[in-house]
Amino acid sequence: MGGRFRRLLVCLAAALGGCADDRFVQARGALEVEPELVSFGRVAIGTEEVRTLVLRNRGRTAVSILGVENGPGFSDAFRIPSLAEQSIRGGRSIELGIRFRPEEIGAYHGKLIVLTDDERKPRIEVSMAGYGDRPSVVCGAGLAFGKVPLNTEKTLALTCVNGGKVRAQLRSLGISGDDAHLFSLVDTKESWTLSPGEVVDIRVRFAALRLGTARAVFALHVDGMEDPKHEAELSGEGYATSLVAAPNCLHFGAVNVGQSARGRVIVANGGSRTVHFQGPSIVDASGVFAIASVRKGSGADVLEELAPQEQAEIEVVFSPKATGRYNGALLLRNDDPVASHLEVCLTGTGGGADIAAEPNPLDFGTVAVGMEVSRRVMVRNAGTLDGGPLRVHGASVSGDGFSVQWAGEISLEPGDPPVPVEVRFVATEEGQAMGTLLLESNDGDEPVLPVILVGNARILEPCEWEATPPSLFFASVPLGARAALVTTLWNRGDDECVFASPRFSAGTSSSFSLPDDTFTAISVPPGGGVSIAVEFEAARLGPASGSLLFDVSNPAAPVGEVPLRADVVDGCLSFEPPTVDFGVRRLACPPATRRVSLVNRCPGPVTVSGASFSAGHDTGEFGMSLPSLPFAIPRYGSVPVEVHYDPQGDGFDATLLELTTSFEPLSLPIQGRGTSENEKTDVFRQKDRMPVDILFVIDNSGSMTDKQLAVANGCQTFMSYALQQSIDFHIGVTTTGVVRSAGAWPDCPGGALGGEAGRLFPVDNQRPRWVTNAMPDAAAVFAANVQVGTCHWLEQGLEAAYRALTSPLVDSLDHPGTSMPNDGNLGFYRPEARLSVVIISDEDDQSDRPTSFYASFFQGLKGPGREEDVSVNVVVGKDCGLMAEEGTRYQEVAEATGGMIEPICTDDWGEALGRLAEQSFGYTLTFPLSEVPEGEVKVRVDGNSVTTGWSYDPLRNAVIFDEDHAPAPGAWIEVTYVPACQ
């Protein structure tokens, strides 16, 4: 059932009745054509789609196919293959590839005729339909790589979105310009196929091989677009300097209009000469950013010069004048020979009401001329929580045939549920219609929001239809259960019928609902049918009623109706469980069986005298096994009942097993979905690339020698994926030591004698104190930095991490309270980056503050809405017995921040570090499947078949990629397999 069309039966056997002509034996073949309507949907102009037409003989004797020819009104956009005469034996089939290549916008229709040797059915007509449309792909205007250190590389992604309704083919035309050799595509792929709504990030690399600005143009082409060529400007600048401004971008987030937010920038001179400044200045066309103050360690309130190792703090204020997004820059002009144009980007958003409307565009689908169809646009306030109400004070439409039902001003607070705005379309002539709905509101940056309206009209004969069953009765549904029933709308006329906008009549009980995948409009050929499922939630006792309504292509009776009734019971006789859902079942699988218990909690025995299924499904689809009727169930007794499901076609199926008893009637809701698709594809997306700061906190007590060595040996593995994908990372190390070690242990390296107190290791700067993806020897430096020594006795890992990420360390080039030069952490932590803290210790934390303090600090570090960008991950003595302390305090903070907990007694540090890398860098290696596969598993990444670098793990029922074959950030992963019959 479920959206099926009735099969065409050709060559009916003589067994159907005596033949009037006995001069020949009628073939006992039964030729079936699937599908009866070859629908291509929307196809981009100038591109080609292929659909398969199956000719299957379900009879016993052979049927000859004499040929295939074009039918009346055949369009040249359809191409059918030539077919020589051939015979189809009983039980066999052949396939024809039908092609559709539109060259203009609009609807295309045609028919092909299959010629057979059956005198009673010598010609079989198959309808074809498609729509030619232009693709609409929008790509970013360009990529600005900014300043990139000399002899390093930086990668950015150019985002392209298919905003149209057809699949689009996007092709690279290459990079041109005087500096084209400095820019390149990260991937070798040169074309991308985008489904409607799909987004692709094309990664471009800039190699700063010389000082100065570089520019080039990246050209792209979209087949079939009205303006097919898109040029993205590429720019970057190579530089070398010891002058630092941190952060390199100041993000203020959302600020209410009329309010202000403040942020600060640290400018530090790490070189050996004094740098003179012209004075900081702001570039801001909107006038919303301003310098509030300048402070230097010497007490000066101007920035004229910075001596070697000196730093200054500049406070910037953001005061939005209206809602919307703002951008600016803080310029720091100076006489440094290679960094005379330091620049800090400024961003902020004026808060307030923000209108959003979905869907946009609003597509009415295909309707008949003269037919009225209603659709709803859902309007919501997507503004900031403190931005006040959204007031939609007007709505108007343009375009022939469209109208809006406007009831007056709508007021929506942030977080309120969306409110519908009803739009109607009455087609006055054949062809495509377009219009625009304009919503007027107090949204500051978009006071008038356009919603595109689209409809397609055809001239049809008045629809003659029938619903089977003509009404739906949800009889004796147990309280709390959810049931579904299906009615099928049949086209009993000689022309196509359009059914649209299924809905409920006014006054229908709210317990009735339609599934999310209910069609909005569909064209049904003569003899065909379309199914509508209605769901019922038994939320309260007693009767419920209403009507299912739908629009019909019949001007004299434009609205169809199917009455609905329901009765909810809560008695002493019950099914356990109260419902049965078979899920999705392949037609090729044997019938599925589920067992339930019929339980009697009544005052006495109950006799079951009748059992039947409600109407609305194909014969043989559902079955039952229960004791011979009548049968009795003693008090507190139970009887097993088996129900069977054998879907006969694609789509949703549902029924009720209705019992007649001596006490009260009772029903068991049953549902399932049939599919002729043997293969199933699970689709995943790799997490997008984002800058990452990773802080390792290593225990430097006497029992950690082997653990430090294990981590050092695994550094290359930990970093491999990030290096391959050019992820922008900072990795630094500090220790669990907060005070200087004293006692019988050997001294620790690094210059702080084990008391780093949050300062990055090595404090004495004998090596770089953190590594980045731009360093050629990053893995070797990282491996050296994790070997922090074993001189300490007091592990305070949470306090050490807290100090490393707070003032004065996080914003100072030099810690003001120590004698060690340049021992601050300025530049390591970036507010815009994701943060992962990894604590490795075989003893519990001994910090003075409660764990709730540290958990709250990490959760709030990035500001509202970014809690997931910070995680604390720990390698501690979980389940290690006497080998290490449990690490309870560490585990509490890890659980509060969504971090990982790994046992320090592991025998496989490589695997443990791999999982930590997956968590820290934000990528995924393990992709769990939704069902258990039977046979071969096929994997595609970004549309390309991948046969190596991954394996299927039956214990986890997942596809697992090798570390060095992990899908790139933003990549789409498709896993195709045949689900096992359960």
NORMOZI-V812868 format. One line per field, one symbol per residue. phi: phi as a letter, one per 40 degrees, with the letter a starting at -180 (. if undefined). burial: # if it has 24 or more other C-alpha atoms within 12 Angstrom, else .. A space follows every 50 residues. Layout:
BEGIN
phi->???
burial->???
END
This chain:
BEGIN
phi->.fgcbcccbbgcccccicccbccacccccbcbbbccbcbcgcbcdgbbbb bbbbbbccccbcbcccibbcccgcccccbbccbcdabbcdgbabbbccbb bcbbchcbbabbbccbccccacbbcbcbaabcaccbbbbdcibbcgcbdd gbbbbbbccbbcccbbcbbbbcbhbbhcbdccbacccccbaabbcdgcbb bccbbbbccachcbbabbbbbbcgccbccbbbcbaabcaaabcbbbccbb bcgcbccgbbbbabbbbbbccbbcbbbchcabbaccgbbaccabbbdcgc bbbbabcdgcbbbbcbbbbccachcbbaaccbcabccbbcbcabcbbabc chcacbbbcacbbcgcbcdgccbbbbbcbaccccdbcgccbcbaaabbhc gcabcbchdbbbcdgcccbcbcbbbbcbachcbbaacbbbaccccacbbc bcbbabbbcbcdcbbabbccabbccfccdgcbbabbbbcbcccbbcbbba fdabcdgcdcccabccccccaabbcdgcabcbcbbbbccachcaaiacba cbcadcacbcabcbbabbbabcbacbccabbcgcbcccccdcbbbbbcbb bccacbbcbaaaccchaccgcbaabaddccbbbcdgcabcbbbbbbdbac hcbaabcbbbbcbacabbcbaabcaccccbbcbbbccccadbbbbcbbcb cccbdccccccdcbcccdcdcccccfccbbbbbbbccbbccahccccccg gbfgbcfgccccccgcbdcabbccccbdccccccccccgbbbabcbcccc cdccbbccccbbcbccbbcccfbcbdgccbdcccbbbbbbacbccbcccc cccccccccbccgdgbdccbabbbbbccfbgccaccgcccccccccbgcc bbcccccbcccccccccdcccgbbbbbcccbccbgcbbbbbfgbcbbbga acbcccfacbccdcbcdcdgccbbbbaccccc
burial->#############............######################### #########.#####.####....#.####......####..##.#.### ##################..#.##################.######### .#####################.##...##.######...######.### ##########.##############..#.##################### #######..###########....###.####.....##########... .##.##############################.#..############ ##################################..######.######. ####.#...#####...##########...#################### #############################.###########...###### ####....######...######################...######## #####..#############.#####.############.########## .....###..########..####.#.....##....##.########## ###########..############...##.#.################# ########.################################......### ###############.#########..####################### ######.########.....###########################... #..######.##....############.....###########.##### ######..#..##################.###...######.......# ##.....####.#.###############...
END
